[in-house]
Amino acid sequence: MNRITRYIHAQGTVSEVLRHRHGGRTPSGMLAFSDIRRPVVFWNITNRCNLRCSHCYIRAGPGERREDELTTEEGMALIDDLAGMRVPLLLFSGGEPLVREDFWDLARHANDCGLTTALSTNGTLITPAAARRLCDAGVEYVGVSLDGATAETHDRMRNAPGSFLLALRALENCRSAGLKCGVRVTATRENYAEIPDLIDLSLDCGAERFCVYWLVPSGRGGEGYGALQLGSREIAGLLDLLVQKAREGDPEAMEFLTVDAPQDAVYLFRRLREEDPPAYESMCTLLARSGVGCSAGDRIANIDPAGSIYPCQFAQLPALRVGSIRDRPFSAVWNDPDNGVLSAFRRKKDLVGGSCGRCPYRETCGGGCRIRALAATGDLWAEDPLCPLCREETPGDAPPAGSPEARTQPPALR
């Protein structure tokens, strides 16, 4: 997670609220020490969803719940275990979490146990009444996926007419209920040209966070990945746009960040060092305090609908399965020093090869994203193909985001 607003202003908005709710609680960036790991936990509580998004990393969609989905009782026991570990944040994800009938019981139980919780949602089911129930259940932050500044683009990527307007209403309903909320966008060649307008739209809706994800070749996100993934010039253009918006805007009003993109730290590091020494020093301080690079398997954990544990939500592959809460409690698996997958991920910057292994900025980004490397080469420890230092310009790169050329360029795929 690259907190661009924090790097520039040495402060955050939603991040600080989420991490310091309980006064003496240690910030999540300081939780990795020795053999004890207290990660932020992304829990896919169901694979069911009322949409069928083209880039869904878990291949969620309408249909019956999978037979091996954790029961309510198993979910409650998992929450008890996470509370005993004092994890800094439990994020309910899916599929669409709100289609699971016992979501409200799980959320209330987590709150009763003292856990800080957040929700990742497509927003279509957040009515005014649902927003109030989320507040009552103790959910502190709602991330709403919004993949375009127009209904045409968003609804096409989500394969659901009308989902754009429902997502906008979800943001409005959250704000009316007093819930902190933000926008999550997966940037691809389909929606790249709309990102500047999407930022303005998000501000108008009262979103307090703008999170950019680059496409990850996982689940349906791997289908057509080569045609949809942005090139280095496009990514640099969006990063420049986010830096500009972070500088111009009120850091208390909106926080800008990229997620699951450790390689972005290299680009930001070099740019700030050259043109903004105070921000560069701030970034150095923050990186030194919060750690570097991809947090998978260290400060981030994923639990799938059946209780299997993975280093992150994009690493749901049989070879990267860490264990199952049905065999041992999550805490026992996560704190097991003999777990081979976790041990490797926790020292990944020493295992990466190729350009990442030789890179002088390896300590800054931690070796990039392993899932992208695996998808591109078949080697988990190969170089990150999205790294701005090793990836050559691609012939199809689009103009910089926000430029007149980008605003008039149609989406790459229909």
C-alpha positions in Angstrom: 0.0 0.0 0.0 1.5 3.3 -1.2 0.1 6.1 0.9 0.8 9.0 -1.5 -1.0 11.5 0.7 1.0 10.5 3.7 4.2 10.7 1.8 3.5 14.2 0.7 1.8 15.6 3.7 3.3 13.3 6.4 -0.2 12.4 7.5 -3.2 10.3 6.6 -6.9 10.4 7.0 -8.8 7.2 7.1 -5.5 5.2 7.7 -5.0 7.0 11.0 -8.6 6.6 12.1 -8.5 2.8 11.4 -5.2 2.2 13.0 -5.6 4.3 16.2 -9.2 3.7 17.1 -8.2 1.9 20.4 -5.7 4.4 21.7 -2.9 2.3 22.8 -3.2 -0.2 19.9 0.0 -0.5 17.9 -0.2 0.8 14.3 -0.6 -2.0 11.8 2.7 -1.1 10.1 4.6 -2.0 13.4 3.0 -5.4 14.0 5.5 -7.7 12.3 8.1 -8.8 14.8 10.0 -12.0 15.6 7.8 -15.0 15.2 4.6 -13.1 16.1 2.6 -11.8 13.2 -0.6 -9.8 13.7 -1.8 -9.1 10.1 -4.6 -7.2 8.6 -7.0 -10.0 7.6 -8.9 -10.0 4.4 -11.7 -12.5 4.8 -13.7 -13.6 1.7 -16.7 -14.6 3.6 -18.5 -15.9 0.5 -17.9 -16.5 -3.2 -21.5 -15.4 -4.0 -22.1 -12.0 -5.6 -25.0 -10.3 -7.3 -22.6 -9.1 -10.0 -20.1 -10.9 -12.3 -17.2 -8.5 -12.7 -14.8 -9.1 -15.5 -11.7 -8.6 -13.2 -12.9 -10.5 -10.1 -9.9 -12.2 -8.5 -12.1 -14.9 -6.8 -14.4 -15.6 -9.8 -17.4 -14.6 -7.7 -20.9 -14.4 -9.2 -24.6 -15.3 -8.8 -25.4 -18.8 -7.7 -25.6 -21.1 -4.8 -23.2 -20.8 -1.9 -20.3 -23.2 -2.2 -20.9 -26.3 -0.1 -17.6 -25.9 1.8 -18.3 -22.3 2.9 -17.6 -21.7 6.6 -20.6 -22.1 8.8 -21.8 -19.3 11.1 -20.3 -21.2 14.1 -16.9 -21.6 12.3 -17.0 -17.9 11.4 -17.7 -16.9 15.0 -14.8 -19.1 16.2 -12.5 -17.5 13.7 -13.4 -14.1 14.9 -12.7 -15.1 18.5 -9.3 -16.3 17.4 -8.5 -13.1 15.5 -9.6 -11.1 18.5 -7.4 -13.1 20.7 -4.5 -12.3 18.4 -5.5 -8.6 18.5 -5.3 -8.3 14.7 -5.4 -4.6 13.8 -8.1 -4.9 11.1 -10.6 -7.5 9.8 -11.9 -6.7 6.4 -15.0 -8.4 5.2 -14.8 -9.1 1.5 -16.4 -11.5 -1.0 -17.9 -12.0 -3.5 -20.4 -9.5 -2.1 -20.3 -9.8 1.7 -23.9 -8.5 2.1 -25.4 -11.4 0.2 -24.3 -13.7 3.1 -27.3 -14.0 5.4 -25.3 -14.1 8.6 -23.1 -11.2 7.7 -24.7 -8.9 10.3 -24.2 -11.5 13.1 -20.5 -11.9 12.1 -20.0 -8.1 12.0 -21.7 -7.5 15.3 -19.7 -10.4 17.0 -16.4 -8.9 15.7 -17.4 -5.5 17.1 -18.3 -7.1 20.5 -14.9 -8.8 20.5 -13.2 -5.4 20.1 -12.0 -5.9 16.5 -11.8 -3.0 14.0 -13.7 -3.9 10.9 -14.1 -2.7 7.4 -16.2 -3.7 4.4 -15.3 -4.2 0.8 -18.4 -4.1 -1.4 -19.8 -3.3 -4.8 -22.3 -1.0 -3.0 -25.4 -2.2 -4.8 -27.0 -3.5 -1.6 -26.2 -0.5 0.7 -29.6 1.2 1.1 -30.0 3.9 3.7 -31.3 1.2 6.1 -28.3 -1.0 5.4 -25.9 1.8 5.9 -27.4 2.5 9.4 -27.1 -1.3 10.2 -23.4 -1.2 9.2 -23.0 1.6 11.7 -24.9 -0.3 14.4 -22.7 -3.4 13.7 -19.6 -1.3 14.3 -18.2 -1.4 10.8 -15.9 1.7 10.6 -15.1 2.0 6.9 -16.7 1.0 3.7 -14.8 0.7 0.4 -17.1 0.9 -2.6 -15.8 -0.4 -5.9 -16.4 2.1 -8.7 -14.7 1.3 -12.0 -15.7 4.2 -14.2 -16.9 7.8 -14.2 -19.7 6.8 -16.5 -22.4 4.2 -16.2 -21.4 2.8 -19.6 -17.9 1.9 -18.4 -18.7 0.8 -14.9 -21.7 -1.3 -15.8 -19.8 -3.0 -18.6 -16.9 -4.0 -16.4 -19.4 -5.2 -13.7 -21.7 -6.9 -16.2 -24.7 -5.4 -14.5 -26.8 -2.5 -15.9 -27.7 -0.1 -13.1 -24.8 -1.0 -10.8 -23.1 2.4 -11.4 -26.0 4.4 -9.9 -26.4 2.0 -7.0 -22.7 2.4 -6.2 -23.0 6.2 -6.2 -26.1 5.9 -3.9 -24.1 3.6 -1.6 -21.5 6.3 -1.1 -24.2 8.9 -0.4 -26.0 6.5 2.0 -22.8 5.8 3.9 -22.0 9.5 4.3 -25.6 10.2 5.5 -25.3 7.4 8.1 -21.9 8.8 9.3 -19.9 6.0 7.9 -16.4 6.7 6.5 -16.2 5.5 2.9 -13.9 5.5 -0.1 -13.7 4.5 -3.7 -11.8 1.5 -5.0 -11.0 1.3 -8.7 -9.1 -1.3 -10.7 -7.4 0.6 -13.4 -7.3 -1.0 -16.8 -7.3 0.1 -20.4 -11.1 0.1 -20.3 -11.4 2.9 -17.8 -7.9 4.6 -17.8 -9.1 7.7 -19.5 -11.9 8.2 -17.0 -9.8 8.2 -13.9 -9.5 12.0 -13.6 -13.2 12.4 -13.8 -13.7 9.6 -11.4 -11.6 11.4 -8.8 -13.8 14.4 -9.2 -16.9 12.3 -8.9 -15.6 10.6 -5.8 -14.9 13.9 -4.1 -18.4 15.1 -5.0 -19.8 12.0 -3.3 -17.9 12.6 -0.1 -15.5 9.7 -0.5 -12.5 10.0 1.9 -10.2 7.6 0.1 -9.3 7.0 -3.5 -7.6 3.6 -3.9 -6.1 2.5 -7.2 -5.5 -1.1 -7.9 -3.6 -2.3 -10.9 -5.0 -5.4 -12.5 -3.7 -8.7 -11.0 -3.7 -11.9 -13.1 -5.8 -13.8 -10.6 -9.3 -15.3 -11.1 -11.1 -13.7 -14.0 -8.5 -10.9 -13.8 -6.2 -13.2 -15.6 -8.5 -13.5 -18.6 -7.4 -11.0 -21.2 -4.8 -9.7 -18.8 -2.3 -8.8 -21.5 -4.8 -6.7 -23.4 -6.2 -5.0 -20.3 -3.1 -4.3 -18.2 -1.7 -0.8 -18.3 1.7 -0.2 -19.7 4.5 1.6 -17.8 3.8 5.0 -19.4 0.1 4.8 -18.5 0.9 3.7 -14.9 3.4 6.6 -14.6 0.8 9.0 -15.9 -1.7 7.9 -13.3 0.8 8.0 -10.5 1.7 11.6 -11.6 -2.0 12.4 -11.5 -2.4 11.0 -8.0 0.6 13.0 -6.8 -0.8 16.1 -8.3 -4.2 15.6 -6.7 -2.6 14.8 -3.3 -0.6 18.0 -3.4 -3.5 20.2 -4.5 -6.2 18.7 -2.3 -6.9 18.9 1.3 -5.4 15.8 3.0 -8.2 15.8 5.5 -10.7 15.5 2.7 -9.3 12.7 0.6 -6.4 10.3 0.8 -4.9 8.9 -2.4 -3.1 5.6 -2.5 -2.2 2.7 -4.7 -2.8 -0.8 -3.4 -1.1 -4.2 -4.0 1.6 -2.2 -6.0 4.9 -2.3 -4.1 6.7 -1.4 -7.3 5.0 2.0 -7.2 7.2 3.0 -4.2 10.2 3.0 -6.5 8.7 5.4 -8.9 7.4 7.7 -6.1 10.7 7.5 -4.3 12.7 8.6 -7.3 10.3 11.4 -8.3 10.0 12.9 -4.8 13.8 12.7 -4.3 14.3 14.9 -7.4 11.5 17.4 -7.0 10.2 17.5 -3.4 13.0 16.9 -0.8 10.7 17.4 2.2 8.2 14.8 0.8 11.1 12.5 0.0 12.4 12.7 3.6 8.8 12.1 4.8 8.6 9.0 2.6 11.9 7.7 3.9 10.7 8.1 7.5 7.4 6.4 6.8 9.0 3.5 5.0 11.5 3.0 7.8 8.6 2.9 10.3 6.1 0.8 8.4 8.2 -1.6 6.5 8.7 -1.9 2.7 7.2 -3.7 -0.2 4.5 -6.2 -0.5 2.9 -7.2 2.8 1.7 -10.6 1.7 2.3 -13.3 4.2 3.6 -10.8 6.8 1.3 -7.9 7.6 -1.4 -9.1 5.2 -3.4 -12.4 5.3 -6.3 -13.8 3.4 -8.9 -16.4 4.4 -11.1 -17.8 1.6 -14.8 -18.8 2.0 -13.8 -22.3 3.0 -11.3 -21.3 5.6 -8.1 -21.8 3.6 -5.3 -19.4 4.5 -3.2 -17.6 1.8 -0.5 -14.9 1.9 -2.9 -12.4 0.3 -6.2 -12.3 -1.5 -4.6 -12.6 -4.9 -2.5 -15.6 -4.0 -5.3 -18.1 -3.8 -3.4 -20.9 -5.5 -3.0 -24.5 -4.3 0.8 -24.1 -4.1 0.5 -21.0 -1.9 -2.1 -22.4 0.5 -0.7 -21.8 4.0 -3.2 -24.0 5.9 -6.9 -24.1 6.9 -8.7 -22.9 10.0 -10.5 -26.2 9.9 -7.3 -28.0 10.7 -5.7 -25.5 13.1 -6.7 -22.0 14.4 -5.5 -19.2 12.2 -3.2 -17.9 15.0 -1.4 -21.2 15.2 -0.9 -21.4 11.4 0.3 -17.7 11.2 2.7 -18.0 14.1 4.2 -21.3 12.9 7.9 -20.6 12.2 8.2 -23.9 10.2 5.5 -22.9 7.7 7.4 -22.9 4.4 5.2 -20.6 2.4 5.0 -18.0 5.1 8.7 -18.2 5.8 9.5 -17.6 2.1 7.1 -14.7 1.8 8.6 -13.0 4.9 12.0 -13.0 3.4 11.0 -12.5 -0.3 13.2 -9.5 -0.9 16.2 -11.9 -0.3 14.8 -14.5 -2.7 13.7 -12.4 -5.7 15.8 -12.8 -8.9 16.1 -11.1 -12.3 15.9 -7.3 -12.4 14.3 -7.3 -8.9 17.2 -9.2 -7.4 19.7 -6.8 -8.9 17.8 -3.6 -8.3 19.3 -1.0 -6.0 15.8 -0.1 -4.8 15.0 -3.6 -3.6 15.0 -2.5 0.0 12.4 0.2 -1.0 9.8 -1.9 -2.7 10.7 -5.3 -1.1 10.9 -7.1 -4.5 7.6 -6.3 -6.1 4.4 -8.4 -6.5 5.0 -12.1 -6.6 1.7 -13.1 -8.2 2.4 -10.9 -11.2 5.8 -12.4 -11.5 4.4 -16.0 -11.2 1.8 -15.3 -13.9 4.3 -13.8 -16.3 7.1 -16.3 -15.9 6.0 -19.3 -14.0 8.6 -18.4 -11.4 7.4 -17.0 -8.0 10.7 -15.3 -7.5 11.2 -13.7 -10.9 11.1 -10.0 -11.5 7.9 -8.0 -11.2 6.8 -7.2 -14.8 5.1 -4.0 -13.6 8.3 -2.5 -12.2 8.9 0.9 -13.8 12.7 0.2 -13.9 12.6 -3.1 -15.8 9.5 -2.8 -18.0 10.0 -1.3 -21.4 7.5 1.0 -23.0 4.8 -1.0 -24.7 3.7 0.1 -28.2 0.1 0.4 -27.2 0.6 2.7 -24.2 -2.0 5.4 -24.0 -1.4 9.2 -23.5 -1.0 10.4 -19.9 -4.2 10.3 -17.8 -6.0 13.6 -17.9 -4.5 14.8 -21.2 -6.8 15.8 -24.0 -5.7 12.8 -26.0 -6.6 10.4 -23.1 -10.0 12.0 -22.6 -10.9 11.5 -26.3 -9.5 8.0 -26.5 -12.1 5.3 -26.5 -11.7 2.3 -24.1 -9.5 -0.5 -25.6 -12.2 -3.2 -25.3 -15.9 -3.1 -25.6 
